[in-house]
Amino acid sequence: MPRRCLTLLALLLLLLQQVQAQYTLPLQPRSGLLQPATQAEPSARRSRSVGPSTERLVLPPLPASAYTEALGRGQMARVYTFAIERPLELGADRLGQYLTDGAGNYSWQAVIRSTGARNVGLRLSHFALPRGGQLYVTAADGTRIGALTEQNNSPDSLLQLRPLEGASLTLRYDFPEGYTPRGEELPFRIAAVYHGFRTWHPEDDDFDTAHPGEPLYDLGGQRGIKGLLCAPNVLAYPQRWAQTRSTLQIIVGGTQASSAALINNTRSDGTPYVLTSAHCINSLYSVTDLAKVRARAATTVFFFGYQSPQRAGYIRPAEEQTLSGASLVAYNEDSDMCLLRIEGLPKASDGTSLPIPAAYNPYFAGWDRTEQPTLPYFTIHHPASSTKRYNEANDRSLSIEDYDISGAGGRAWWGKHWHVHSWATGTTAAGSSGSPLFDGSGFIIGALSGGGSTCDSPYDDYYWALARSWTLPAGSTDWLGGLEPHLDPTGSGASTCAGYDPLGARFVQRLSLFYPDPATPDQQRLLPTDTYSPQRSILELGNVFSLPAEQRLRILGAYVVFRSTRQLAKTQLPQVALSLSQLERSGGIAQP
C-alpha cells in the first residue's frame, strides 16, 4: 500500500476519532456588566458589606528554610517535590465579593496571591455545587480551569485542582441563573493553597523548541531536561504505544509529582485502578496513619497523555486532560505497594460514574505476578515531572532482592524488589517514582521505589514486585490488603492478565511539526521562538505529515499559532486560510 501524505498549511495536526473536552464543561463565565451586589441591591437582599480589603487575599513570601525542608527528605526516593502547602479554611464570610448583572443573576469573585510562587494550586473542601452553578479558576496569564459544575462533586466533598502558572489565581463562581444567595453562602471553601517554588513541568532555557501557544520550557536552575537527554521521548518507541497510554503523571497533596499506571483486572471491565508506590502517596513515609494516607489519596490529580507529540525535541504537552480524586484500594508499606481507584469521573444523569473519557486515550496495562518475567524489561515514566520518557534495561534476567535506603531517611525492604542493574537506554529521576516496570510482553511486573541512576551512571534502580505484594503475609493486619482481590476479582488464580483497550482501533493521537520541516536539510529551521518577517502580503506555508498507511485515520483539523513582537490591532492580525491536501504520486499537491 502506498504511503499516504498530507500537506498542511499549519503548525499542528490533530488526529482524532472522538473528541472530548477537558473534564470541565466548555462554558464561559457569565457576561454582562457586573457590579458589586452591595451597591446594586436593596439592603434587605444584601448578605453583608464586602469591601475591597476582602476581595483579595495576599499570602506573604515563604522563608528560605521552608524550601530547604521540603527538599531535604527522601534523597533516594524518586518523588518530585515542587510546592509547599499553605493551609487555609476560607469561605464567603472571609473572602470575596458578590457581584450582580442587574438582572437577578449573582456571582462571587476573589483573588488569591501567594507571593513569590511560580505556580499556585488549590484544594477546595465542602465542595457541593448545585445544578446550574459554575466555578472558574483563572491564572494571571489567562489559563483557565472551568467550568467546574455539579459533575465535579464527589462523596468526600473535596476537589483538588492542578497548579496554574504564576503567583495569583482568580476564582469566579456563578450562582445558578435567577438564584439569590442568602447570607454568606458559597458551595465550597478554600482549604489550602499550594505555593509552587519550582515548576512542576521542568524546563530548560537552552532548548528552543516548545509547544506553540504554550510557555517555553524554562529550567529555573534545576537539572531538569538537560539531565534527561539519555531518556528519549516515548513517542520514539511506537511499539510501546499501548503501555504509553497506560502511564500517568500524578500530583499528590498538591506538592509532589510522581508516576503511575492504569492496570487491568481479570474482568477487563475498565475499573479505573491505578498502580503506583506507597511513598508517592504517604509523602515519603512522613504520613503513617492509614486514615491520613486515605485523605492524601483523595487529593490525587491524574494527568493523561502528558507526552511530547514529537519523537525529538521538547514540546510541552497539553495539561488539561486530568481527573481529580482517588480512593485507597490496596496498600502495603512493607513492600511500597499502592493501588488507587480514580473517583473523580464524569457523571451520568443519574449520578453514576462514567468511564474515563475516550479522549484521554486510556489503556489498562496487563500484569504478570510470576517471578520469571520475559525480557526486555522497560519502563515509561515522568522523570523530573517532564514528558513521558522511555528506559530499557541491559539486564538479561531480573531477580528479587533487598533494597535498603534507611540511611538516607527512607525505608528498608527485604526480598521485595526487582533490581535493575543497568539501563541500556534512559535513566530515572525525581518524578519517576511509582512508574511501572514492564516485561517483554508489555505486562506490569512492579513499580519504582527508588534508585540512583543518572545518564552518566545508569545503574541500580529498584521496583517493588507484584509477586511479593499479591497477598499480605499471614496474620498481617497493619495495611489495607494485597492486590489479589482487586486485580483478580473473578478468583481465577491467573498468574498473568492481558491488557484491556476500551477504545480498540479508535485511539486518539496528535502530531506536531514546525514549519519548515526540521528533517529537511535544504529548509531553514523555523521554530516558535524565531522571528519571521514575510516579504509579501500573502504567504503560503506548508508542511508534510506522513501517516501510517495501514491505519484508518480521521483528520478533523489543525490550527496555527502566531506570536507578535508588538501589540497588534485587530486590523493588523493575519488572516489565515487552512486546508488539507493529499500528495499525489507525482509529488504534486491535490486540490484541497
N, C-alpha and C positions, 0 to 999 in steps of 0.2 A: 504494500500500500504506500503510495507516495506520501512524502512529508507534507503536512498542512502548515501553512504560514499565514499570518495576518500582518498587515501593516497598520499601525495605529498612530493617528495624529494626536498623541497624548503621551503622558508620562507613565500612567498606571493603567493596568488592565485587570479587571475583575472577572474571575471565572466562577460562576455561581449556579448551582442547581436550585437552591432555595435560599431566600434572603430573610433574615430576621434582624431586627434592631437589637442593640444592647438591651439587657434585661431591665430596661426602663421603657416607658411608653413614649412614642415620638410626639410629645405635646409641647406647647410653648407656654411660658408664664402669661398670666392674664394681662392683656394690653389695656390701653386707655390711660387717662390722666389720673394717676393715683396720688392721693394726698393723705396726710395723717388723719386717722379717724377721729381723733380728739378735736380736730378743727372743723370737721365736716358734719359730725353727728350731734344731735341733741344730747344734753347731759345725761338724760335717762338711759341712753344707749352706751355711754362711754364706760368701758371696763375700768379704765384708770388713765391718768395723765402720763404719757410716755414722753419724756424729754430727750434731747439729743445725747445726754450723758449715758443713756441706757441703750441706745441704738447700736453701739459698737463696744465690743469687749477687746481690750488690748492686753495681752499677756506679756510680761517683761521677758527680756532675754534670759536664757538659762546659763548658769555658771559653767565654766570650762570643766569643772570637776564632774558635772553630770555626764558629759560626753565620755570622759575617761572611764567612769564607772560602767557606762553602757557597753563600751568596747572591751572592757577588761576581763570578761568572763569567757570561758569556753574556747580557749586558744586552738584546740584541735578539732572542735566541733565545727561543722561547716554550715552554720546559720549566719545569714547576713543581717546584722543589726543596723538600722538606718534611722530610727526615730525613738523618741522618748515620750512616754505617756504623761499627760498633764490632766489629772482627774478633775472633773467639774460635776456639777449637778444643777443645770440651769434650765429654767422654763420661762414662760412668758412673764412670770412675775418678776424676773430679774434681768431680762434681756429682750431687746427688740422693740419694734414699733408696729402698731396696727395701721393699715392703710385701707382706703376705700376708693372705688371708682365713681362714687356718687350715684350708682345705680343699684345699690343694695348688695354689692359684692365686696368681700373683705379679703385682705391679705395680711400676712405678718412677715416682717423682714428684719434681719440682723446681720451684722458683720463681725466676724471673729478674726483677730490677728494674733499670731504667735510670733513675736518679734525675733527676727534673725533666722527664721525657719526657711529651709529650701523647699519644703513641701509640707502640706498640712492634711491630716486625715481626721475623721470624726467617728465616734461611736454614739449612737442615739439609743436611749432607753425609753421605756413606756411607749414604744412606737406602735400605734394603732390607728392608722389613717382611715377615715370613713370613706365610703364610696363618693367619688367626686372631688376629694381632697388631693392636692398635688404639691409635692415638695421638690424644689430645685436647689442644688448646691453649685455655686459658680466660683471659679478661681479668678484671680486678677487678670489673667490673660484671656479670659472668656471661655475657657474649657468648662463644660457643664456636665453634671450628673443629674439626670432627671428627664422626664417626670417620674418621681417615685410615687407610687399610689398604694391603694389597699392590696395590690398584688404583692407588695413587698412586706406585708405584715407576716410575722412569724409567731409560733406558740410562745416563745420566750420574750416577745415584745422588744427584741433587740435588733438593731441594724448597724452593721459595720460598713463604713464607706471607704473605698480605696483612696489613697492620697492624691491630691492635686498639687501641681507645681505652684510655687510662690508661698508667701507668708500669710496670706489672708484668704478667707472664704466669705462669700455672701450667701446666706440662707434665705430662701423665699418660700413661704407656704401660702398657697391659695386655698382658702376655705371653699367648700362646695358652693356652687352658684346659688345665690339667694339666701345663704345661711348667715345669720348674725351671731358672732361669737359672744358669749356671756362670760363675764368675769375674766380672769386671767387664763384663758382657755387656749390650749395648744395640744395636739395629739402626739406629742413626743417631748423628750427632754434631751439636752446635750449632756451626755455622761462623761465624755473625755475628748480632749484634743490631743492629736499626736504630732509632736514637733519633729519634723524631719531635719536632722543635722547633716545628712548626706543624701544624695539622690538614691531612690530605690531602684532605678534602672541605670547602672553605671555607664559613664560616658567618657569620651576622650577627645580633647581638642585637636589631637594630631590626625584624626581621621576626618576626611572632608565629605564623607557620604552621610546621607540622612534620609529619613522618610520625608518626602515632600510634604510641606504643610505642617510638619510637626517639629518641635525643637531639635536642634542638633545635639549630638552627644557631647557631653562636657564632663570630663573625668572628675574635676574638682579636687585634685590632689590624691585620689585613691588609685590603687593599682589597676582595677577595672579591666577594660578591654585589652589594654596592652599586655597584661599578664596572661591573657587567654588566647593568644594567637595560635597556639598549638591545638586548640579545641575548635574545630570548624563548625560553621553553621550547620544545623542538622539537615537543611534542605539539600546539602551536597550528597546526602545519602538517601535517595528516593526509595530504595528498597526497605528503608525503615519508616516509611510513611505512616503505617498503622500505629506503630509504637510512639511515633512523634505526636500523633493526635491524642494519645492517652496521657502524655506527660503534661503536668500543670505547674504553674508557679502559685505559691500560696503566701499570703501575708497573715500572720497570726498576732493577735493582740495589738494590731496597728503599728508594730515596731520592728518585727523580724520577718524576713523573707526566706523561704526555703523552696524545695521542690517536692513533687508528689506525683501520683499517677492514678488514673481511673483503672479499676481492676474488676474483672468479670467474676461471676459466680456460676455454679453448675446449672442454674436455671436459665442463664443467659437472658435475663429479663430487664436489663438496663437499670437495676438498682444502683443508685449513684454512690457506690463505695469508692473511697479514695485512700490509697495506701501511702503512708509517709513514715517518719520516725518519731518516736515519743518525745525526743528532746526538742523537736521543732514545735511541739505544742506546749510543753511544760516550761518554756523559757530556759532551756539548758539546765533542767532539773532544779531550778530555783523554786518551782511550784510543785509541792509534794502532796498536797491534799487533793484527793480524787475529785471532789466537788469543784474545786477551783480549776482543775485541769479541764473538767467539762465546760466550765464557764469560759475558759480561754478558747476551747474548740469552737464555741458558739461565735467567736469573733473572727473566724477564718474567712478570708476573701480568696476566692479561687479565680485564677486567670487562665483562660483558654486561648490557645493559638498565639501565645506570646513568642513569636519567632520571626526571623527576618524573611521577607519574601524573595530574597536573592541568595544564591549559593555563596557569593563573595560579597564583601563589603559589610557595612554596619548600619543597615537601615533600621531605624527604630520602629517597632511594630505597633499596631493598634492596641489600646489598653482597655477598650470598653467592653470586651466580652468577659464579663465577670458574673459570679454568683456569690452570695454572701450568706454565711451561717452554716454550721455543721453540728452534728451530734457525735459523741464519742461512742463507738461501737465495740471495738476491741482495743485493749491497751495493756502493755506489759513492760514496765521499766527494767525488768530483769533480762530483757533481750533488746530493748529500744524499739519494740514494735508498736505501731499505732494504725488503727483503721477508723476512718471517719465516714460519715454519711452526709452528703450535701442536703441541707434542709431548705435553703433559700431558693426554691424552684418557682417557675411561673405557676400560676393557679388557674384551674378551670373555673367555670361559672359557679360550680357547686362547692368551691373551696379546696378541692383535692389537688394534689401536686401533679403537674405535667412533667414529661421527661425533660432532660437537658435540651435546650433549644438546638435544632438541627444546624443552624448557622454557626454554632460553636464547634461543630465538627467532632463530636465526641467519639472515642473508640475505647472500649473496655478491654484492656490487655489480659491475655491469658496468664496462667501461672503454673509453676512446677514446684512441688514441695518435696521432691526427692533430693538426695544428696549426691546425685551423679548427673548434673546438668550437662547438656551438649554445648559445644563451642561453635562459634566465637562468643565471647562474653562482651557485652557492650552496655553503655548507659546513655541516657538522654537527660539533660539537666539544665538548670539555670544558674551557672556559676556567677558569683558576684551580682546575682539578680538580673543578669543580662538575658539576651535572647537564647533560645534553646541551642545547646551545643551537644556534640557527639564525641564519645570516647569509645575506643575499642581496645581490649586488653591483649597483651602479649601472651598471657598465661595459656598453656595448652590444657590445663586442668585446674580446678579450684578445690580447696579444702577448707573445712570449717575450723577456725582457730580461736584463741583467746584474743581479746582486744582490751588493753588497759590504758586509759588516759586519766587515771585518778590523780597522777602527779601534776596534771595541767588543769586541775579543778573540775575534771569530769568524772566518769564512772569507770568501773572495770567489769568486763563480761567474760565469762569462762565458757568456751566452747559454743558460742552463739553466732559467730560472724564469718562470712566469706572474706577471705583475704585476697585482694587483687594485688599481686606483687608488682606489676609493671604495666603501664599503658603504652601501646604502640601508637595510639593517636589520642591526644587530649590530656586534660588534667581536670581535677575538681577544684573548687574554691568555696569560700563562704557563699551560701545560697544554694549549694548543691545538695546539702543535707536533705534526706528524705527521698532523693531521686531513685528511680527503680534500676535495679541491675537485671538485665535480660540475658537469657541464654540464646543458643543458636536457633532455637525455634521461635524466638521472639516472645518467650514467656518470662514473666517476672519471677525471679528466684530470691530477691531480697531488696533492701533499701539502704541508702548510705547513712552510716552513723558518724563517720569522720575519717580523717587521714591526714597525710602530709604531702600529697603530690603537688608539684608545680610543673610548669613547662620545662624548666631546667632539670628537674628531678622528679620524673613522673612515676613515683613509686609509692606503694603501701597505702592503699585505701581499704576501708573495712565496711562491709554491708551486712546488716543483720539478716539471718537466713530464715526464709519461710519455714524450712524444715524444722527449725528449732523453736518456732513460735506458733505452730499449728494448734497445739493444745497447751494448757497450763500444766506445770508439774503437779503430780498427785498431791492433794492436800493444800495447794496454794489458794489462798483467799484474798491476797493483797491487791490483786489487779482485776481487770474487767473481763477476763476470759481470753481464749485463744481465737484464732482465725477460723477454725473448722466450722462452727455452726453458721457462719455468715457466708463464707466462700463456697461451702458445700452444703447448702440448705436442704438438698434432696437426700443427704445421708448416703451418697453413692460410694464413699470411700475412695474416690478418684485421687490419684497422685498428681495428675495434670488436668488442666482445663484450658480449652482453646479460647481465643479472644472472641469478642462479640462486637460486630459493627452494626449499629442501628440504622445507618444510612445506606449500607450496601455500596453500590456503584455511584450513588448520588452524593459524593463528597464535595466539599467546598474548598476552593483554593484561590489564592490571589497571587498574581505575578506582577513584578515591578521591574522596569528598566528605565534608565535615564537616556535622554537623547543628547548626542548620538550614542549608539551602542558602544560601550567601552570595549567590547570584544572585537570591534572592527578597527584594525590598525590604522587605516587611512582616514579615520574620522577624528576630529578634535573631541576630547572628552569634555562633556559639559555636565556639571553637577548642580544641584540646587543652590550651592553656596557661591557659584560663579555668577559674574555679571555679564549679561549678553545684551548687546545693543544691535537690534536688527537694522539693516541698511535700507530696507524697503518698507512701505506701509503695509504690504501684505506678505506674510512669511509662511511658508509651508514647512512644518516639521513632521518627521516620520520616524517610526521605529518598527522593527520586525520582531515578532514573537514566534518561536517555533512551538507548536502544540503537538502533543503525543497523538500519533495517527490512530492508535488502537483504542483511544478513549473517545466517547461521545461527550462533547463539551457544549454547554450552552453559554454564550457570551452575552452578558447583559449590558455592558457599558464600560465607560472609562471616564477619567477626569484629569484635568490639567491644573497644576498649581503654579501661580506666578508670585514672585516676590519683587517688590519695587524698592529702589534705593531712596525714594521720597514718597510723600503722601500724594496720591493721585485723586483728582476729581473724578466724578462718575463719568464725565465725557471723555476722560483720558484712559479709562480702563480698556484693555484689549478686548476686542470682540472675537469670540472663539467659535469655530465650527469643528465638530468632531465627527469622524466617520471611520468605519472599519471596512477594510477591503481585503479580499483574498488574493494572494500572489498566484499568478498564472505560472504554468510550467516553464514558459519562456523567461520568467523573471519579471515580467511586466505586472502592473497593478490593475486588477479588475475594477470596474466601476463600483463605488460604494453601494 
